[in-house]
Structure formats: structure tokens, C-alpha cells
Amino acid sequence: MKKADSKKTVHFLDPPYYEQDSMYKERGVTPKDVCDMARKMKGQVIITYNDHPEVRKSCRGMKQRKISSRYTLSSNSNNKKSKELLIIKG
């Protein structure tokens, strides 16, 4: 992100969902890490995240919009409805 960042850049982040994916524990990435990095960028940052209190707290100060979504990629998802956050910085 840092290497490609400019005022004209749009970064799109789709991190593993908080407390729903083991990648956070394995790699030590938290919503605070993601949102802190987004705040440092010169360009616009768009993040999709699961709607979780820790995510909302970590991304405070950025625009947050609740959206409805369906999980359809996994064969086990059964087209499950979910609430997600669309977070925008810039």
C-alpha cells in the first residue's frame, strides 16, 4: 500500500473477518492495524469488514455504513445473509 500510495490512489481492502477467521491469530493482524494503516494513506481507502463492535471502534472517525450481503462463495454457506460494514477513509 505504501509503495503505490498517492492522492489519486484508491485502495480496496477486504481483510479476513474479525473473530471469524484464524488468519488474525496466525498473522497478528487486528482491525486496529488495518484501520491505522488506512489512516496513514494519502489516497482513498475502502474497507469491507464484518459488523463487529471491535471493528467499529477501531475504525472510528472514518465513514461507516452498514450493508447487507450474502455469502455465496463457499459451498457450505447456503447463501447466508450477513451484515457487513463498508468503511471509507478519504
Jmol script that loads the backbone (N, CA, C; Angstrom):
load data "model"
ATOM      1  N   MET A   1       0.817  -1.189   0.000  1.00  0.00           N
ATOM      2  CA  MET A   1       0.000   0.000   0.000  1.00  0.00           C
ATOM      3  C   MET A   1       0.864   1.258   0.000  1.00  0.00           C
ATOM      4  N   LYS A   2       1.886   1.252   0.836  1.00  0.00           N
ATOM      5  CA  LYS A   2       2.745   2.435   0.938  1.00  0.00           C
ATOM      6  C   LYS A   2       3.412   2.747  -0.403  1.00  0.00           C
ATOM      7  N   LYS A   3       3.862   1.710  -1.079  1.00  0.00           N
ATOM      8  CA  LYS A   3       4.595   1.898  -2.331  1.00  0.00           C
ATOM      9  C   LYS A   3       3.720   2.520  -3.427  1.00  0.00           C
ATOM     10  N   ALA A   4       2.445   2.148  -3.475  1.00  0.00           N
ATOM     11  CA  ALA A   4       1.552   2.624  -4.533  1.00  0.00           C
ATOM     12  C   ALA A   4       0.729   3.837  -4.116  1.00  0.00           C
ATOM     13  N   ASP A   5       0.888   4.301  -2.891  1.00  0.00           N
ATOM     14  CA  ASP A   5       0.033   5.351  -2.361  1.00  0.00           C
ATOM     15  C   ASP A   5       0.306   6.712  -2.984  1.00  0.00           C
ATOM     16  N   SER A   6      -0.778   7.409  -3.336  1.00  0.00           N
ATOM     17  CA  SER A   6      -0.722   8.806  -3.778  1.00  0.00           C
ATOM     18  C   SER A   6      -2.109   9.402  -3.550  1.00  0.00           C
ATOM     19  N   LYS A   7      -2.253  10.689  -3.748  1.00  0.00           N
ATOM     20  CA  LYS A   7      -3.553  11.329  -3.568  1.00  0.00           C
ATOM     21  C   LYS A   7      -4.578  10.814  -4.575  1.00  0.00           C
ATOM     22  N   LYS A   8      -4.119  10.219  -5.677  1.00  0.00           N
ATOM     23  CA  LYS A   8      -5.024   9.705  -6.706  1.00  0.00           C
ATOM     24  C   LYS A   8      -5.312   8.210  -6.558  1.00  0.00           C
ATOM     25  N   THR A   9      -4.697   7.569  -5.583  1.00  0.00           N
ATOM     26  CA  THR A   9      -4.847   6.129  -5.390  1.00  0.00           C
ATOM     27  C   THR A   9      -6.132   5.811  -4.635  1.00  0.00           C
ATOM     28  N   VAL A  10      -6.781   4.724  -5.037  1.00  0.00           N
ATOM     29  CA  VAL A  10      -7.901   4.162  -4.285  1.00  0.00           C
ATOM     30  C   VAL A  10      -7.482   2.760  -3.862  1.00  0.00           C
ATOM     31  N   HIS A  11      -7.403   2.540  -2.555  1.00  0.00           N
ATOM     32  CA  HIS A  11      -7.043   1.238  -2.001  1.00  0.00           C
ATOM     33  C   HIS A  11      -8.331   0.520  -1.606  1.00  0.00           C
ATOM     34  N   PHE A  12      -8.464  -0.747  -1.978  1.00  0.00           N
ATOM     35  CA  PHE A  12      -9.607  -1.551  -1.550  1.00  0.00           C
ATOM     36  C   PHE A  12      -9.087  -2.683  -0.683  1.00  0.00           C
ATOM     37  N   LEU A  13      -9.578  -2.762   0.551  1.00  0.00           N
ATOM     38  CA  LEU A  13      -9.137  -3.790   1.496  1.00  0.00           C
ATOM     39  C   LEU A  13     -10.311  -4.688   1.869  1.00  0.00           C
ATOM     40  N   ASP A  14     -10.078  -5.975   1.816  1.00  0.00           N
ATOM     41  CA  ASP A  14     -11.069  -6.966   2.220  1.00  0.00           C
ATOM     42  C   ASP A  14     -10.376  -7.947   3.165  1.00  0.00           C
ATOM     43  N   PRO A  15     -10.052  -7.476   4.392  1.00  0.00           N
ATOM     44  CA  PRO A  15      -9.307  -8.321   5.331  1.00  0.00           C
ATOM     45  C   PRO A  15     -10.166  -9.483   5.826  1.00  0.00           C
ATOM     46  N   PRO A  16      -9.524 -10.507   6.375  1.00  0.00           N
ATOM     47  CA  PRO A  16     -10.288 -11.604   6.982  1.00  0.00           C
ATOM     48  C   PRO A  16     -11.206 -11.036   8.066  1.00  0.00           C
ATOM     49  N   TYR A  17     -12.396 -11.555   8.152  1.00  0.00           N
ATOM     50  CA  TYR A  17     -13.356 -11.018   9.109  1.00  0.00           C
ATOM     51  C   TYR A  17     -12.943 -11.310  10.543  1.00  0.00           C
ATOM     52  N   TYR A  18     -13.086 -10.294  11.368  1.00  0.00           N
ATOM     53  CA  TYR A  18     -12.656 -10.346  12.762  1.00  0.00           C
ATOM     54  C   TYR A  18     -13.417 -11.427  13.525  1.00  0.00           C
ATOM     55  N   GLU A  19     -12.657 -12.253  14.242  1.00  0.00           N
ATOM     56  CA  GLU A  19     -13.156 -13.361  15.052  1.00  0.00           C
ATOM     57  C   GLU A  19     -13.934 -14.402  14.245  1.00  0.00           C
ATOM     58  N   GLN A  20     -13.742 -14.411  12.932  1.00  0.00           N
ATOM     59  CA  GLN A  20     -14.379 -15.423  12.098  1.00  0.00           C
ATOM     60  C   GLN A  20     -13.354 -16.142  11.233  1.00  0.00           C
ATOM     61  N   ASP A  21     -12.099 -15.784  11.361  1.00  0.00           N
ATOM     62  CA  ASP A  21     -11.059 -16.356  10.522  1.00  0.00           C
ATOM     63  C   ASP A  21      -9.783 -16.497  11.343  1.00  0.00           C
ATOM     64  N   SER A  22      -9.115 -17.627  11.232  1.00  0.00           N
ATOM     65  CA  SER A  22      -7.906 -17.875  12.023  1.00  0.00           C
ATOM     66  C   SER A  22      -6.704 -17.062  11.545  1.00  0.00           C
ATOM     67  N   MET A  23      -6.807 -16.408  10.390  1.00  0.00           N
ATOM     68  CA  MET A  23      -5.667 -15.643   9.860  1.00  0.00           C
ATOM     69  C   MET A  23      -5.223 -14.546  10.824  1.00  0.00           C
ATOM     70  N   TYR A  24      -6.164 -13.960  11.575  1.00  0.00           N
ATOM     71  CA  TYR A  24      -5.784 -12.921  12.533  1.00  0.00           C
ATOM     72  C   TYR A  24      -4.854 -13.478  13.586  1.00  0.00           C
ATOM     73  N   LYS A  25      -5.175 -14.627  14.111  1.00  0.00           N
ATOM     74  CA  LYS A  25      -4.347 -15.223  15.158  1.00  0.00           C
ATOM     75  C   LYS A  25      -3.004 -15.662  14.611  1.00  0.00           C
ATOM     76  N   GLU A  26      -2.989 -16.188  13.380  1.00  0.00           N
ATOM     77  CA  GLU A  26      -1.753 -16.670  12.776  1.00  0.00           C
ATOM     78  C   GLU A  26      -0.824 -15.535  12.387  1.00  0.00           C
ATOM     79  N   ARG A  27      -1.367 -14.439  11.912  1.00  0.00           N
ATOM     80  CA  ARG A  27      -0.547 -13.344  11.378  1.00  0.00           C
ATOM     81  C   ARG A  27      -0.517 -12.112  12.262  1.00  0.00           C
ATOM     82  N   GLY A  28      -1.318 -12.100  13.331  1.00  0.00           N
ATOM     83  CA  GLY A  28      -1.290 -10.980  14.258  1.00  0.00           C
ATOM     84  C   GLY A  28      -1.901  -9.701  13.734  1.00  0.00           C
ATOM     85  N   VAL A  29      -2.792  -9.776  12.751  1.00  0.00           N
ATOM     86  CA  VAL A  29      -3.439  -8.588  12.192  1.00  0.00           C
ATOM     87  C   VAL A  29      -4.745  -8.345  12.938  1.00  0.00           C
ATOM     88  N   THR A  30      -4.956  -7.108  13.343  1.00  0.00           N
ATOM     89  CA  THR A  30      -6.186  -6.743  14.050  1.00  0.00           C
ATOM     90  C   THR A  30      -6.915  -5.654  13.260  1.00  0.00           C
ATOM     91  N   PRO A  31      -8.198  -5.431  13.555  1.00  0.00           N
ATOM     92  CA  PRO A  31      -8.891  -4.313  12.909  1.00  0.00           C
ATOM     93  C   PRO A  31      -8.189  -2.979  13.168  1.00  0.00           C
ATOM     94  N   LYS A  32      -7.612  -2.822  14.352  1.00  0.00           N
ATOM     95  CA  LYS A  32      -6.876  -1.590  14.652  1.00  0.00           C
ATOM     96  C   LYS A  32      -5.689  -1.431  13.703  1.00  0.00           C
ATOM     97  N   ASP A  33      -4.963  -2.515  13.436  1.00  0.00           N
ATOM     98  CA  ASP A  33      -3.839  -2.463  12.496  1.00  0.00           C
ATOM     99  C   ASP A  33      -4.303  -2.012  11.113  1.00  0.00           C
ATOM    100  N   VAL A  34      -5.392  -2.606  10.660  1.00  0.00           N
ATOM    101  CA  VAL A  34      -5.917  -2.297   9.325  1.00  0.00           C
ATOM    102  C   VAL A  34      -6.357  -0.834   9.249  1.00  0.00           C
ATOM    103  N   CYS A  35      -7.115  -0.385  10.250  1.00  0.00           N
ATOM    104  CA  CYS A  35      -7.628   0.987  10.226  1.00  0.00           C
ATOM    105  C   CYS A  35      -6.529   2.023  10.449  1.00  0.00           C
ATOM    106  N   ASP A  36      -5.553   1.711  11.279  1.00  0.00           N
ATOM    107  CA  ASP A  36      -4.417   2.625  11.471  1.00  0.00           C
ATOM    108  C   ASP A  36      -3.644   2.799  10.169  1.00  0.00           C
ATOM    109  N   MET A  37      -3.448   1.707   9.426  1.00  0.00           N
ATOM    110  CA  MET A  37      -2.755   1.797   8.138  1.00  0.00           C
ATOM    111  C   MET A  37      -3.582   2.636   7.158  1.00  0.00           C
ATOM    112  N   ALA A  38      -4.883   2.428   7.151  1.00  0.00           N
ATOM    113  CA  ALA A  38      -5.752   3.194   6.251  1.00  0.00           C
ATOM    114  C   ALA A  38      -5.641   4.687   6.531  1.00  0.00           C
ATOM    115  N   ARG A  39      -5.598   5.052   7.795  1.00  0.00           N
ATOM    116  CA  ARG A  39      -5.499   6.477   8.161  1.00  0.00           C
ATOM    117  C   ARG A  39      -4.206   7.120   7.664  1.00  0.00           C
ATOM    118  N   LYS A  40      -3.150   6.345   7.512  1.00  0.00           N
ATOM    119  CA  LYS A  40      -1.852   6.875   7.088  1.00  0.00           C
ATOM    120  C   LYS A  40      -1.761   7.107   5.579  1.00  0.00           C
ATOM    121  N   MET A  41      -2.675   6.527   4.817  1.00  0.00           N
ATOM    122  CA  MET A  41      -2.600   6.620   3.365  1.00  0.00           C
ATOM    123  C   MET A  41      -3.015   8.004   2.868  1.00  0.00           C
ATOM    124  N   LYS A  42      -2.355   8.468   1.825  1.00  0.00           N
ATOM    125  CA  LYS A  42      -2.701   9.735   1.185  1.00  0.00           C
ATOM    126  C   LYS A  42      -3.967   9.583   0.358  1.00  0.00           C
ATOM    127  N   GLY A  43      -4.130   8.418  -0.254  1.00  0.00           N
ATOM    128  CA  GLY A  43      -5.272   8.166  -1.121  1.00  0.00           C
ATOM    129  C   GLY A  43      -6.492   7.701  -0.348  1.00  0.00           C
ATOM    130  N   GLN A  44      -7.561   7.458  -1.091  1.00  0.00           N
ATOM    131  CA  GLN A  44      -8.800   6.969  -0.501  1.00  0.00           C
ATOM    132  C   GLN A  44      -8.650   5.489  -0.165  1.00  0.00           C
ATOM    133  N   VAL A  45      -9.283   5.058   0.923  1.00  0.00           N
ATOM    134  CA  VAL A  45      -9.248   3.658   1.322  1.00  0.00           C
ATOM    135  C   VAL A  45     -10.686   3.193   1.543  1.00  0.00           C
ATOM    136  N   ILE A  46     -11.031   2.059   0.939  1.00  0.00           N
ATOM    137  CA  ILE A  46     -12.341   1.443   1.108  1.00  0.00           C
ATOM    138  C   ILE A  46     -12.104   0.068   1.722  1.00  0.00           C
ATOM    139  N   ILE A  47     -12.782  -0.203   2.829  1.00  0.00           N
ATOM    140  CA  ILE A  47     -12.596  -1.465   3.547  1.00  0.00           C
ATOM    141  C   ILE A  47     -13.957  -2.140   3.713  1.00  0.00           C
ATOM    142  N   THR A  48     -14.023  -3.434   3.448  1.00  0.00           N
ATOM    143  CA  THR A  48     -15.212  -4.214   3.791  1.00  0.00           C
ATOM    144  C   THR A  48     -14.844  -5.093   4.982  1.00  0.00           C
ATOM    145  N   TYR A  49     -15.728  -5.122   5.957  1.00  0.00           N
ATOM    146  CA  TYR A  49     -15.478  -5.848   7.207  1.00  0.00           C
ATOM    147  C   TYR A  49     -16.792  -6.405   7.726  1.00  0.00           C
ATOM    148  N   ASN A  50     -16.698  -7.424   8.577  1.00  0.00           N
ATOM    149  CA  ASN A  50     -17.898  -7.863   9.270  1.00  0.00           C
ATOM    150  C   ASN A  50     -18.278  -6.816  10.315  1.00  0.00           C
ATOM    151  N   ASP A  51     -19.569  -6.715  10.584  1.00  0.00           N
ATOM    152  CA  ASP A  51     -20.072  -5.729  11.542  1.00  0.00           C
ATOM    153  C   ASP A  51     -19.846  -6.261  12.954  1.00  0.00           C
ATOM    154  N   HIS A  52     -18.764  -5.804  13.559  1.00  0.00           N
ATOM    155  CA  HIS A  52     -18.366  -6.256  14.901  1.00  0.00           C
ATOM    156  C   HIS A  52     -17.998  -5.013  15.716  1.00  0.00           C
ATOM    157  N   PRO A  53     -18.346  -4.979  16.995  1.00  0.00           N
ATOM    158  CA  PRO A  53     -18.039  -3.805  17.822  1.00  0.00           C
ATOM    159  C   PRO A  53     -16.560  -3.393  17.786  1.00  0.00           C
ATOM    160  N   GLU A  54     -15.653  -4.358  17.766  1.00  0.00           N
ATOM    161  CA  GLU A  54     -14.221  -4.031  17.740  1.00  0.00           C
ATOM    162  C   GLU A  54     -13.832  -3.357  16.425  1.00  0.00           C
ATOM    163  N   VAL A  55     -14.442  -3.769  15.331  1.00  0.00           N
ATOM    164  CA  VAL A  55     -14.179  -3.149  14.026  1.00  0.00           C
ATOM    165  C   VAL A  55     -14.697  -1.714  14.038  1.00  0.00           C
ATOM    166  N   ARG A  56     -15.929  -1.520  14.504  1.00  0.00           N
ATOM    167  CA  ARG A  56     -16.497  -0.163  14.548  1.00  0.00           C
ATOM    168  C   ARG A  56     -15.637   0.758  15.408  1.00  0.00           C
ATOM    169  N   LYS A  57     -15.178   0.263  16.560  1.00  0.00           N
ATOM    170  CA  LYS A  57     -14.333   1.050  17.464  1.00  0.00           C
ATOM    171  C   LYS A  57     -12.987   1.378  16.805  1.00  0.00           C
ATOM    172  N   SER A  58     -12.362   0.385  16.179  1.00  0.00           N
ATOM    173  CA  SER A  58     -11.040   0.573  15.563  1.00  0.00           C
ATOM    174  C   SER A  58     -11.070   1.550  14.403  1.00  0.00           C
ATOM    175  N   CYS A  59     -12.189   1.603  13.700  1.00  0.00           N
ATOM    176  CA  CYS A  59     -12.301   2.458  12.505  1.00  0.00           C
ATOM    177  C   CYS A  59     -13.058   3.752  12.795  1.00  0.00           C
ATOM    178  N   ARG A  60     -13.240   4.069  14.072  1.00  0.00           N
ATOM    179  CA  ARG A  60     -13.924   5.303  14.460  1.00  0.00           C
ATOM    180  C   ARG A  60     -13.267   6.499  13.772  1.00  0.00           C
ATOM    181  N   GLY A  61     -14.095   7.414  13.299  1.00  0.00           N
ATOM    182  CA  GLY A  61     -13.589   8.601  12.616  1.00  0.00           C
ATOM    183  C   GLY A  61     -13.629   8.472  11.105  1.00  0.00           C
ATOM    184  N   MET A  62     -13.801   7.263  10.617  1.00  0.00           N
ATOM    185  CA  MET A  62     -13.977   7.045   9.180  1.00  0.00           C
ATOM    186  C   MET A  62     -15.459   6.817   8.921  1.00  0.00           C
ATOM    187  N   LYS A  63     -15.885   7.062   7.694  1.00  0.00           N
ATOM    188  CA  LYS A  63     -17.287   6.820   7.349  1.00  0.00           C
ATOM    189  C   LYS A  63     -17.565   5.327   7.432  1.00  0.00           C
ATOM    190  N   GLN A  64     -18.650   4.971   8.108  1.00  0.00           N
ATOM    191  CA  GLN A  64     -19.037   3.567   8.262  1.00  0.00           C
ATOM    192  C   GLN A  64     -20.498   3.421   7.868  1.00  0.00           C
ATOM    193  N   ARG A  65     -20.746   2.515   6.960  1.00  0.00           N
ATOM    194  CA  ARG A  65     -22.119   2.263   6.518  1.00  0.00           C
ATOM    195  C   ARG A  65     -22.398   0.771   6.641  1.00  0.00           C
ATOM    196  N   LYS A  66     -23.505   0.424   7.286  1.00  0.00           N
ATOM    197  CA  LYS A  66     -23.912  -0.975   7.382  1.00  0.00           C
ATOM    198  C   LYS A  66     -24.577  -1.385   6.075  1.00  0.00           C
ATOM    199  N   ILE A  67     -24.170  -2.543   5.566  1.00  0.00           N
ATOM    200  CA  ILE A  67     -24.764  -3.072   4.343  1.00  0.00           C
ATOM    201  C   ILE A  67     -25.144  -4.534   4.551  1.00  0.00           C
ATOM    202  N   SER A  68     -26.110  -4.992   3.776  1.00  0.00           N
ATOM    203  CA  SER A  68     -26.489  -6.405   3.790  1.00  0.00           C
ATOM    204  C   SER A  68     -25.740  -7.113   2.687  1.00  0.00           C
ATOM    205  N   SER A  69     -25.365  -8.345   2.956  1.00  0.00           N
ATOM    206  CA  SER A  69     -24.610  -9.124   1.976  1.00  0.00           C
ATOM    207  C   SER A  69     -25.034 -10.576   2.088  1.00  0.00           C
ATOM    208  N   ARG A  70     -24.617 -11.369   1.111  1.00  0.00           N
ATOM    209  CA  ARG A  70     -24.856 -12.811   1.142  1.00  0.00           C
ATOM    210  C   ARG A  70     -23.537 -13.516   0.890  1.00  0.00           C
ATOM    211  N   TYR A  71     -23.252 -14.526   1.705  1.00  0.00           N
ATOM    212  CA  TYR A  71     -22.086 -15.364   1.472  1.00  0.00           C
ATOM    213  C   TYR A  71     -22.472 -16.408   0.443  1.00  0.00           C
ATOM    214  N   THR A  72     -21.849 -16.356  -0.718  1.00  0.00           N
ATOM    215  CA  THR A  72     -22.207 -17.297  -1.774  1.00  0.00           C
ATOM    216  C   THR A  72     -21.007 -18.050  -2.330  1.00  0.00           C
ATOM    217  N   LEU A  73     -19.795 -17.716  -1.903  1.00  0.00           N
ATOM    218  CA  LEU A  73     -18.605 -18.343  -2.463  1.00  0.00           C
ATOM    219  C   LEU A  73     -18.346 -19.732  -1.913  1.00  0.00           C
ATOM    220  N   SER A  74     -18.661 -19.957  -0.673  1.00  0.00           N
ATOM    221  CA  SER A  74     -18.392 -21.240  -0.040  1.00  0.00           C
ATOM    222  C   SER A  74     -19.542 -22.209  -0.265  1.00  0.00           C
ATOM    223  N   SER A  75     -19.214 -23.458  -0.521  1.00  0.00           N
ATOM    224  CA  SER A  75     -20.258 -24.461  -0.722  1.00  0.00           C
ATOM    225  C   SER A  75     -21.037 -24.715   0.567  1.00  0.00           C
ATOM    226  N   ASN A  76     -20.473 -24.345   1.708  1.00  0.00           N
ATOM    227  CA  ASN A  76     -21.141 -24.540   2.990  1.00  0.00           C
ATOM    228  C   ASN A  76     -21.946 -23.323   3.433  1.00  0.00           C
ATOM    229  N   SER A  77     -21.959 -22.272   2.639  1.00  0.00           N
ATOM    230  CA  SER A  77     -22.565 -21.024   3.081  1.00  0.00           C
ATOM    231  C   SER A  77     -24.083 -21.030   3.011  1.00  0.00           C
ATOM    232  N   ASN A  78     -24.649 -21.830   2.137  1.00  0.00           N
ATOM    233  CA  ASN A  78     -26.106 -21.884   1.982  1.00  0.00           C
ATOM    234  C   ASN A  78     -26.702 -20.509   1.707  1.00  0.00           C
ATOM    235  N   ASN A  79     -25.945 -19.666   1.013  1.00  0.00           N
ATOM    236  CA  ASN A  79     -26.434 -18.346   0.622  1.00  0.00           C
ATOM    237  C   ASN A  79     -26.858 -17.526   1.851  1.00  0.00           C
ATOM    238  N   LYS A  80     -26.054 -17.577   2.887  1.00  0.00           N
ATOM    239  CA  LYS A  80     -26.335 -16.964   4.182  1.00  0.00           C
ATOM    240  C   LYS A  80     -26.296 -15.432   4.108  1.00  0.00           C
ATOM    241  N   LYS A  81     -27.320 -14.781   4.693  1.00  0.00           N
ATOM    242  CA  LYS A  81     -27.340 -13.326   4.782  1.00  0.00           C
ATOM    243  C   LYS A  81     -26.437 -12.883   5.932  1.00  0.00           C
ATOM    244  N   SER A  82     -25.824 -11.718   5.762  1.00  0.00           N
ATOM    245  CA  SER A  82     -24.991 -11.181   6.824  1.00  0.00           C
ATOM    246  C   SER A  82     -25.031  -9.663   6.795  1.00  0.00           C
ATOM    247  N   LYS A  83     -24.634  -9.055   7.884  1.00  0.00           N
ATOM    248  CA  LYS A  83     -24.473  -7.602   7.973  1.00  0.00           C
ATOM    249  C   LYS A  83     -22.985  -7.316   7.920  1.00  0.00           C
ATOM    250  N   GLU A  84     -22.619  -6.376   7.086  1.00  0.00           N
ATOM    251  CA  GLU A  84     -21.221  -6.001   6.946  1.00  0.00           C
ATOM    252  C   GLU A  84     -21.091  -4.489   7.062  1.00  0.00           C
ATOM    253  N   LEU A  85     -19.852  -4.045   7.169  1.00  0.00           N
ATOM    254  CA  LEU A  85     -19.554  -2.616   7.196  1.00  0.00           C
ATOM    255  C   LEU A  85     -18.766  -2.249   5.948  1.00  0.00           C
ATOM    256  N   LEU A  86     -19.134  -1.145   5.365  1.00  0.00           N
ATOM    257  CA  LEU A  86     -18.364  -0.522   4.305  1.00  0.00           C
ATOM    258  C   LEU A  86     -17.739   0.703   4.956  1.00  0.00           C
ATOM    259  N   ILE A  87     -16.416   0.722   5.039  1.00  0.00           N
ATOM    260  CA  ILE A  87     -15.690   1.775   5.740  1.00  0.00           C
ATOM    261  C   ILE A  87     -14.884   2.571   4.720  1.00  0.00           C
ATOM    262  N   ILE A  88     -14.999   3.890   4.764  1.00  0.00           N
ATOM    263  CA  ILE A  88     -14.330   4.726   3.764  1.00  0.00           C
ATOM    264  C   ILE A  88     -13.520   5.804   4.456  1.00  0.00           C
ATOM    265  N   LYS A  89     -12.267   5.900   4.047  1.00  0.00           N
ATOM    266  CA  LYS A  89     -11.381   6.976   4.519  1.00  0.00           C
ATOM    267  C   LYS A  89     -11.035   7.813   3.300  1.00  0.00           C
ATOM    268  N   GLY A  90     -11.299   9.099   3.389  1.00  0.00           N
ATOM    269  CA  GLY A  90     -10.951   9.991   2.278  1.00  0.00           C
ATOM    270  C   GLY A  90     -12.055  10.370   1.468  1.00  0.00           C
TER     271      GLY A  90
END
end "model"
wireframe off; spacefill off
backbone 0.3
color backbone group
